[in-house]
Amino acid sequence: MHHLPLTAAAQLAEVVSEKQWLHIALCQWCHCNLFDALSFALADEDEGLLLMRPVYGKFENDFSIQSRLKMLYVESEGRKFFAPDIVKSYESRLAEAEAEGVNVKALLLCNPHNPSGLCYPVDTLLAILRFCSSHGLHVISDEIYALSTFPTTRTAVTFKSVLSLDLAGVIDPGSVHVLYGMSKDFGVPGLHLGSLITRNEQLQSAFEDIGLIHTPSGLSYHVGSLILEDSKFVENVIGLSRQKLSENYALVTRMLDEAGIEYWRGGSAGFFLWVNVSALLDGDGSDAEEKMGEKFRAQGLWLNPGVERGEHRGWVRVIISHDKVKLEEGIRRLIKTWKTVQHQNPCIESSVLPP
Ligand SMILES: Cc1ncc(COP(=O)(O)O)c(C=O)c1O
């Protein structure tokens, strides 16, 4: 019943060609519990975690509600979010935190990136890893959308896991920890199955000690093993999902392009687009985003502004992994809402944030 870690490790060994990563620890836990346990194991209360924003908003709950880590959101400061140069933004946030007396312990990467669907180029990953190495930081790479990749444009960066990189001379591999869960790629969040992939022996033993509290049910293990052992099923499910995501991505980007609505281009993974609807902001008061949300709700749309902690207000995460008919109707309503306000305020210009 409990051989899921072995099954998952065998699958991983097949896709990760670097031999160095074959010595792994795989703990099967609920993905959010992994974050909580990782922060408990790697850091003390009030120590810091660096992460770029916009980013999946619930990281804040996972890393701070129990373990009380300080979330140190990094601003792009006009730099390209996915370019190696972004390391300078991490550097200034780190210096700022140190000046405030915060001991920074780790950097969190979300790759493929939620909420934009973009993936980090290898040279940027390496630059970030080098930065972490030179400051003695752990790197946590959340790769939960690793298999939800799909073709879009010729220039879109394809997903590369940090597990596939040659880390020799870059960073101590014992400081790099990858998280993967089945909930997104396989559409099974209810199974609560997540994996920590690390070669850090101290971390492995810490997880063994606290693991009993977090272990998912035997039933979850069983279903997870059945899925992963049936390679034909895996191929079909992932193939179909990629095809549908690709079609939906094309549909939504075409509609947004025609309407002249800005979004971060170059996505190639995950379920999202990061879209600029700041023309709908009502003034610049603290409730401007909330009022914007009300405009969408009046159209029967649930978009949650502010949740992904965007650097600039008025950006929303649009989920594209819906049934195509519903998705098309939803985007039509979004455009309708946007156009009404554009019409009333023809001078509003959208701000530009490059990927
Ligand atoms: C980037 C990212 N990490 C983690 C999670 C949490 O995953 P789970 O539902 O398996 O706990 C999500 C869910 O939306 C996510 O988008």
The ligand as a Tripos MOL2 file, in Angstrom:
@<TRIPOS>MOLECULE
LIG
   16    16     1     0     0
SMALL
NO_CHARGES

@<TRIPOS>ATOM
      1 C1          2.2970   27.3440   -7.0740 C.3       1 LIG1
      2 C2          1.4280   26.5320   -6.1480 C.ar      1 LIG1
      3 N1          1.9920   25.8520   -5.1470 N.ar      1 LIG1
      4 C3          1.2330   25.1190   -4.2850 C.ar      1 LIG1
      5 C4         -0.1370   25.0440   -4.4080 C.ar      1 LIG1
      6 C5         -0.9180   24.2250   -3.4070 C.3       1 LIG1
      7 O1         -1.1330   22.9460   -3.9070 O.3       1 LIG1
      8 P1         -2.0250   21.8690   -3.1290 P.3       1 LIG1
      9 O2         -3.4460   22.1710   -3.4480 O.co2     1 LIG1
     10 O3         -1.5840   20.5630   -3.6920 O.co2     1 LIG1
     11 O4         -1.7160   21.9910   -1.6770 O.co2     1 LIG1
     12 C6         -0.7700   25.7370   -5.4390 C.ar      1 LIG1
     13 C7         -2.2290   25.6970   -5.5820 C.2       1 LIG1
     14 O5         -2.8520   26.4830   -6.2590 O.2       1 LIG1
     15 C8          0.0350   26.4950   -6.3410 C.ar      1 LIG1
     16 O6         -0.5150   27.1790   -7.3620 O.3       1 LIG1
@<TRIPOS>BOND
     1     1     2 1
     2     2     3 ar
     3     2    15 ar
     4     3     4 ar
     5     4     5 ar
     6     5     6 1
     7     5    12 ar
     8     6     7 1
     9     7     8 1
    10     8     9 2
    11     8    10 1
    12     8    11 1
    13    12    13 1
    14    12    15 ar
    15    13    14 2
    16    15    16 1
@<TRIPOS>SUBSTRUCTURE
     1 LIG1         1 GROUP 0 **** ****
